[in-house]
Amino acid sequence: MADTSRYDVVIVGAGIAGGIIAHELGRAGKRVLILDAGPAVPTNRGQYMENFFLAAAKTPEAPYPPLAQEPGTAPNPRPTILGLGSWKDPARSYLLQPMPDPTHAPKNLPFSSTYERVGGGTTWHWLGTSLRLVPHDLKMYSTYKVFGPWADWPLEYSELQQLYGKAEGEIGVAASVTEQAPLEGAIGLTYPQGYEYPLPPVPPTVVDDTFTTGLRGMQLFGKEVFLTPTPQGRNTRPYDNRPACAGNTNCIPICPIAAKYDATVTLNRALNTGNVEIRYQSVARKVLTDANGRINGIEYVAWKNAQRPWEGATVQTAVGTTYVLAAHAMENAKLLLLSRSDAFPRGVANSSDQVGRNLMDHVIYLSWALMPEGVYPYRGPLSTSGIESLRDGPFRSERAAFRIELGNEGWNFPIGDPYVTLNDLINGTNSSRLNPITPPGVVSTAPSQRLGGPALAQALNDRLTRQVRMAFLLEQAPQSGNRILIRENGPTDGLGIPRPSIEYGFDKYTLDGFVAARKASSAIYQQLKAIEFTDYSNAKDKPGYFEYEGQSFRFFGAGHVVGTHRMGSDRQQSVVDASQRSHDHENLWIVGSGSFPTVATPNPTLTLAALAFKTAANLQSTLGG
Amino acid sequence: MIAPASSDPNRVQDFLDMSAVLTGFQASTLAPGLDPNNLKSLFLATADSRAGSALVDQLLQQFRALKGTVTDQQLADSLLGVSENPVPSTALLARSIVKLWYVGSWYPLDSQSENDGQVISMLAYTGGLVWKTAQAHPMGYSELKFGYWAKPPPALSEFGTRSEAASQEASHG
């Protein structure tokens, strides 16, 4: 059934990139249609909050539909943390993951990041971290001779700086240029003269202050180690009709009060222009092309029933003058690969054969420790500061750099506290190693206690108030063999659309970054006189476990998925140009973090939002008027 | 799932007093004078329906028999069977009641894992005591104001715990 309405722009995906482009074009008077796979954005977040409160496992996906972990039957399934726990089972895991290497070599690893397929996209459970790239991040080949010439971004930093200003205004980033100033000397971060962030900075936590004081004078890898307040997309005063942050310590999975920016904010702005229409429950399954290679439609399945997706579902076509794929980096690549035809046997926009390849993430080395005295975590936003000074340096010619995110949520991420320590102290077990306090490598002769009454409250207080953790976000090398692909006759979603298969592993550049991260982590805890508890030796059956140079590691995904439709000036080696316009199809733009040629170390949302403004301008000039 | 509230006021009061001893928190923290959330009745009904009211009554009977004869810490230790092997079923029930108050989830009596809990209700989660032991607030439920995190929190006792001295006084007084 063809839809006879014709739009100036058809956008697939109602996340931050699609939202920005829709808003920019809608307010310029263009007619915009957005297709989104998920159900309508709820009128308030009460239902999502209830889902969160009642979930036994408070994973990032917990608030969002579909709640069941049944990717084969849902119309909008996605990778989840619970699904990752069953990564070998396609009935539970949306991604079709490689089977692990029996020797625990760092290959055939499960891709470990998750995303959402609802209006507002994954910004529902983003942390809000809004770091800028630094100049060397754009020029990894020119600067460090790594990853081949096509790994340079086809963009100049001065242009990106201007775009960052727009993105920071859209998100409402809280930070201070003065507080960021030490990073100019450390990693080359500069701002245009006179620039200031839209909101004042977030006050540091007691955890932050303790690290700032304790790290004074410390050096690693020939660089000074110091904490920097993180620019973040959360309100520090009422802004944009949303309240100031109340420190719910719950940015992931969900901010209860919308003090944290999410893309529904931008989506509402877009819809309020009166020129933007959205169709929810509309899953794109093929990009259609005409004889000249122009895109002439998006074929999608409009579903009605989340439990029985095919019941009442219809196949439709959305038609416009131009098309923007603004789904998740994984879903954009999936859709392009699914759009194979006789004219385009590798799929749409894929003459380079780069679609789906160079799949990267920030892979996390996670460490945790007990401070000598109370630092009172489980308070404030989940993270308010980080060590940014190690994000760039000559070592990047040899191994991955990293930023260090300092957590405010104790050992919630590392071991699942407060639940684990609580159960240990009541049951007389010691999964936490805090009953009794037994760091890795230490053999305790004291038995685990079983506590109740005031002794339980006191012991928990002692353990929980001293917990700290650091997450090292490592850049990953672009590798052609790390990719998503579509297998013939593989498992599908509930609408019969094939799901992404993964091929994934780490090279030496990335692995040597893990070794450096472990070294830095232990040195920092020593400097702070903290007792370190990081230990992966008994995580052999967990997703992400691997061994390197005789050491046990486990990595986590940061949800920063990039590279699957990378930008470049060489059309043989890249999918889109600097405006995220397809090299192959003149009326197609493919946007989001999938366009990044390299992952660098900052969380990607701010940069992909900045690039969306560039795309919107490019589209507008193409459409004219 | 919300279990029906238990109706016998004396039994509810004993359950509350026992819960205070088991958790190390004051009864007035568990059940403030004006108590619209009424977790005490919800949790008693939960224990009755999940573990059987006969076992709950057995535990309450142990509590009544020992109350006032030992310190509250000793009473908690006795009810929880902290040095008994194997752990009696009343003590396993006492553990599940402590966990219910601490995180708002029911754990089966034989649970040895943090993954076995089932959240009873939104209010059960947001009323969890474990967050108070961290001198914090439930993740996702802050009633505090912007910037509170820049300073250390009030002392633990401000969160409604019973000190050993205070609990002795309460049990003998």
Interface residues (C-beta under 8 A of the other chain):
Chain A: M49 E50 F52 F53 L54 A55 A56 A57 K58 P203 P204 T205 V206 T236 R237 A244 C245 A246 G247 N248 T249 N250 I254 P256 G374 Y376 P377 Y378 R379 G380 P381 T384 N408 E409 G410 N412 G416 P418 Y419 V420 L422 N423 I426 N427 G428 T429 S431 Q449 R450 L451 G452 G453 P454 A455 L456 A457 Q458 L460 N461 L464 T465
Chain B: V21 L22 T23 G24 F25 D72 Q73 L75 A76 D77 L79 L80 G81 V82 S83 A94 R95 V98 K99 Y102 V103 S105 Y107 S111 Q112 S113 E114 N115 G117 Q118 V119 S121 M122 Y125 T126 L129 V130 W131 T133 A134 Q135 A136 H137 M139 G140 Y141 S142 E143 L144 K145 F146 G147 Y148 W149 A150 K151 P152 P153 L156 T161 R162 S163 E164 S167
